[in-house]
Amino acid sequence: MYSLRHEPRPWQVEASQRWRENLRGVVSVVTGGGKTIFAAQCIENFLSKFADGRAHIVVPTLVLLDQWIVDVKDELGVADSDIALYSGEEKAKEPKRFNIFVINTARELLRKIYPGAPAFLIVDECHRAGSEKNALALRGKFDATLGLSATPVREYDEGFETYVVPALGGVIYEYDYTDAKRDGVVSPFELINVQFDLLPHEAAEYDALSQRLARMLRRREEGAEIDEPLKALLQRRAAVSAGSLLRIPLAVKLAVAEKGKRCLIFHERVDAANKIVRALRPFETRVTSYHTGIPPDIRRDNLWLFRRGMFDTLVCCRALDEGMNVPETSVAIVASSTASHRQRIQRLGRVLRPAPGKSIATIYTLFATEAERTRLEKEADRLAEVATIGWARAAVSIDAATPNRR
């Protein structure tokens, strides 16, 4: 009935064999490694076993819902008439062979829709289901289950073990950057970490918060229960660095230097993203933005036009950390980020997909503090065998903030 458009890669064949043993489990796949084709394999196998079966695909965002529509049509030849969509924007009148849900909607609707036919539950970015509220989307007795994520285990709680594993199964296969680089699945890439100095008033505020943190940590060592205040203070200090004014002109200068290449720029703040867009326009850069401050129709149009090359630079916040597939993107500029390892993996993955004519992907990361440097040094040690890693120093002045590689 449905057949794969692409020949599966060896890792996909091996992982599929593992999954078929029990028709359940979580597969950890590096972003860009080919999880969609793997999932399509599993769907093909499920429907060959259950001729009247239905696939129920749960995703965390509308961006990923749009991506899955394209993927099942392109990879399996699924007709529009066989696809039903369920989100805050639209809800199908009846289930079809392929049912795609945003997780917020799946919490209530999926359990009402899936009975009546053999059911295969696929949860993309399944770590997002590891909370009490989102785990409601996993309720039910399914004939097959599959979880997909580049980083399935959650960083700050036991939600994966508590909610995801009982519903979907444990991790049955892992495919990381080292595997993907060895197999030529991801593009060769370089990481260029660009250090700059906080402005004097920013540095003074950061140092004052660091001193408060040191005192608070001593209190915790003495037995004080201060986890929440400590977390809040860490967030305040991180926000000082993330909001540094120099991140904007430095990101702009890097983007201008890479003009003509497909480029993604990440910043944590919507107002800063808008400033970067405005600052790039005088340089005749074809730039637009994608974030939650933009009306949905315009936001989707911006993404569609970037995919098709009408824009060559897209400035975004967190909305595209998961779910965007533009293999032609060859440059990422991380102007500002959180301490999340998962976010970092997702952002690297936005530019690592191979494409014709793409010889290397370049990821610039701006950093100002020792905490940021420590995270980047750990990453450098971890990726030393698969990436070229360089360090640079940016000028301190806003007017002369061009980094020089060394």
TABEL-V884301 format. One record per backbone hydrogen bond with DSSP energy under -0.5 kcal/mol. CO is the residue of the C=O (numbers start at 1). NH is the residue of the N-H. If there is no record, write none. Layout:
CO_NH ; CO_NH
This chain:
9_13 ; 10_14 ; 11_15 ; 12_16 ; 13_17 ; 14_18 ; 15_19 ; 16_20 ; 17_21 ; 18_21 ; 19_22 ; 19_23 ; 19_24 ; 23_145 ; 25_147 ; 26_28 ; 26_172 ; 26_173 ; 27_29 ; 27_149 ; 28_175 ; 30_33 ; 34_38 ; 35_39 ; 36_40 ; 37_41 ; 38_42 ; 39_43 ; 40_44 ; 41_45 ; 42_46 ; 43_47 ; 44_48 ; 45_49 ; 46_50 ; 49_51 ; 50_53 ; 54_120 ; 55_57 ; 55_99 ; 56_58 ; 56_122 ; 57_101 ; 58_124 ; 59_103 ; 61_65 ; 62_66 ; 63_67 ; 64_68 ; 65_69 ; 66_70 ; 67_71 ; 68_72 ; 69_73 ; 70_74 ; 71_75 ; 72_76 ; 72_78 ; 73_77 ; 75_5 ; 76_3 ; 79_82 ; 80_83 ; 82_98 ; 84_100 ; 85_92 ; 86_102 ; 90_87 ; 97_55 ; 98_84 ; 98_100 ; 99_57 ; 99_101 ; 100_86 ; 101_59 ; 102_105 ; 102_106 ; 103_107 ; 105_108 ; 105_109 ; 106_110 ; 106_111 ; 109_112 ; 109_113 ; 110_113 ; 110_114 ; 114_117 ; 118_54 ; 119_121 ; 119_143 ; 119_144 ; 120_56 ; 120_122 ; 121_146 ; 122_58 ; 122_124 ; 123_126 ; 123_148 ; 125_128 ; 126_129 ; 127_130 ; 129_131 ; 131_135 ; 133_136 ; 134_137 ; 135_138 ; 136_139 ; 140_142 ; 144_121 ; 146_123 ; 147_27 ; 148_125 ; 148_126 ; 149_29 ; 158_162 ; 159_163 ; 159_164 ; 160_164 ; 160_165 ; 163_167 ; 164_168 ; 164_169 ; 165_169 ; 168_25 ; 170_26 ; 173_28 ; 175_30 ; 176_180 ; 177_181 ; 178_182 ; 179_183 ; 180_185 ; 180_186 ; 181_184 ; 185_354 ; 188_361 ; 189_388 ; 190_192 ; 190_363 ; 191_193 ; 191_390 ; 192_194 ; 192_365 ; 193_195 ; 193_392 ; 194_367 ; 195_394 ; 199_202 ; 199_203 ; 200_204 ; 201_205 ; 202_206 ; 203_207 ; 204_208 ; 205_209 ; 206_210 ; 207_211 ; 208_212 ; 209_213 ; 210_214 ; 211_215 ; 212_216 ; 213_217 ; 214_218 ; 215_219 ; 216_220 ; 217_221 ; 218_222 ; 219_224 ; 220_223 ; 224_226 ; 226_230 ; 227_231 ; 228_232 ; 229_233 ; 230_234 ; 231_235 ; 232_236 ; 233_237 ; 234_238 ; 235_239 ; 236_240 ; 237_241 ; 238_242 ; 239_243 ; 241_244 ; 244_247 ; 245_248 ; 245_249 ; 246_250 ; 247_251 ; 248_252 ; 249_253 ; 250_254 ; 251_255 ; 252_256 ; 253_257 ; 254_258 ; 256_259 ; 258_261 ; 261_263 ; 262_330 ; 262_331 ; 263_314 ; 264_333 ; 265_316 ; 266_335 ; 266_336 ; 269_273 ; 270_274 ; 271_275 ; 272_276 ; 273_277 ; 274_278 ; 275_279 ; 276_280 ; 277_281 ; 278_282 ; 280_283 ; 280_285 ; 281_284 ; 285_287 ; 286_312 ; 286_313 ; 288_315 ; 290_317 ; 291_294 ; 295_299 ; 296_300 ; 297_301 ; 298_302 ; 299_303 ; 300_304 ; 301_305 ; 302_306 ; 303_307 ; 304_308 ; 305_310 ; 305_311 ; 306_309 ; 312_263 ; 313_288 ; 314_265 ; 314_316 ; 315_290 ; 316_267 ; 318_321 ; 324_326 ; 326_329 ; 330_362 ; 331_264 ; 332_334 ; 332_364 ; 333_266 ; 333_335 ; 334_366 ; 340_344 ; 341_345 ; 342_346 ; 343_347 ; 344_348 ; 345_349 ; 346_350 ; 347_350 ; 348_351 ; 349_352 ; 352_187 ; 355_358 ; 357_359 ; 361_190 ; 362_332 ; 362_364 ; 363_192 ; 364_334 ; 365_194 ; 367_196 ; 369_373 ; 370_374 ; 371_375 ; 372_376 ; 373_377 ; 374_378 ; 375_379 ; 376_380 ; 377_381 ; 378_382 ; 379_383 ; 380_384 ; 381_384 ; 383_386 ; 383_387 ; 387_389 ; 388_191 ; 390_193 ; 391_406 ; 392_195 ; 393_404 ; 397_400 ; 398_401 ; 401_403 ; 403_405 ; 404_393
